[in-house]
Amino acid sequence: MIKNSIELMRMSTYERLSYRIIEFSGLVESSAIDKIDSLCSCILSSESRDVIFSLANVTLISNKVIDHLLYLAQKFSALNGNLFVMNVNPGLKNKREILDKLSTVQYVRSEEEAECVILTQKAAFCF
């Protein structure tokens, strides 16, 4: 049986208080960009424009996807939202390269850390 890369990648999403988490697993190749865009468009059209991309279970991620995450981070920021990256799988061959490329994206170690950033930003708008 032949499988394409979309079948080899899984995305699961869940919502927390004021943000969404998208967990990726498997092979995240460039063919997944349209699916990622579609999901992000839904998030950007909602009231809560904050999202965490968890990469803990990713076994491979293409450079095109990484570059696209940078683009999406700018898009979220322009619409007063946040895109965080969390838990890059330590087993990835190109982990150092990924972290270097994503240095302009907010990297968090936990959901709680992201929530603190979000709440701090929201509180700043109240004064």
DAHU-V676839 format. One record per pair of residues at least 4 apart in sequence whose ideal C-beta (glycine too) atoms are under 6 Angstrom apart, sorted by the first residue. I is the first residue (numbers start at 1). J is the second residue. If there is no record, write none. Layout:
i:I j:J
i:I j:J
This chain:
i:3 j:7
i:3 j:8
i:5 j:27
i:5 j:29
i:5 j:31
i:6 j:31
i:8 j:26
i:8 j:27
i:9 j:26
i:9 j:27
i:9 j:28
i:9 j:32
i:10 j:25
i:10 j:26
i:11 j:22
i:11 j:24
i:12 j:23
i:13 j:20
i:13 j:22
i:14 j:21
i:15 j:20
i:18 j:48
i:18 j:118
i:19 j:50
i:19 j:118
i:20 j:43
i:20 j:51
i:21 j:52
i:21 j:54
i:22 j:53
i:23 j:54
i:24 j:28
i:24 j:55
i:24 j:58
i:25 j:57
i:26 j:59
i:27 j:60
i:28 j:32
i:28 j:58
i:28 j:61
i:28 j:65
i:29 j:62
i:30 j:62
i:30 j:64
i:32 j:36
i:33 j:68
i:40 j:72
i:43 j:51
i:44 j:49
i:44 j:79
i:49 j:79
i:49 j:81
i:50 j:81
i:50 j:82
i:50 j:118
i:51 j:83
i:52 j:84
i:52 j:86
i:52 j:114
i:53 j:85
i:54 j:86
i:54 j:87
i:55 j:88
i:55 j:89
i:56 j:87
i:56 j:89
i:58 j:89
i:61 j:65
i:66 j:98
i:66 j:101
i:72 j:83
i:73 j:83
i:73 j:105
i:76 j:81
i:76 j:82
i:76 j:83
i:84 j:106
i:84 j:108
i:84 j:114
i:85 j:102
i:85 j:105
i:85 j:107
i:86 j:108
i:88 j:95
i:88 j:98
i:94 j:98
i:108 j:113
i:108 j:114
i:109 j:113
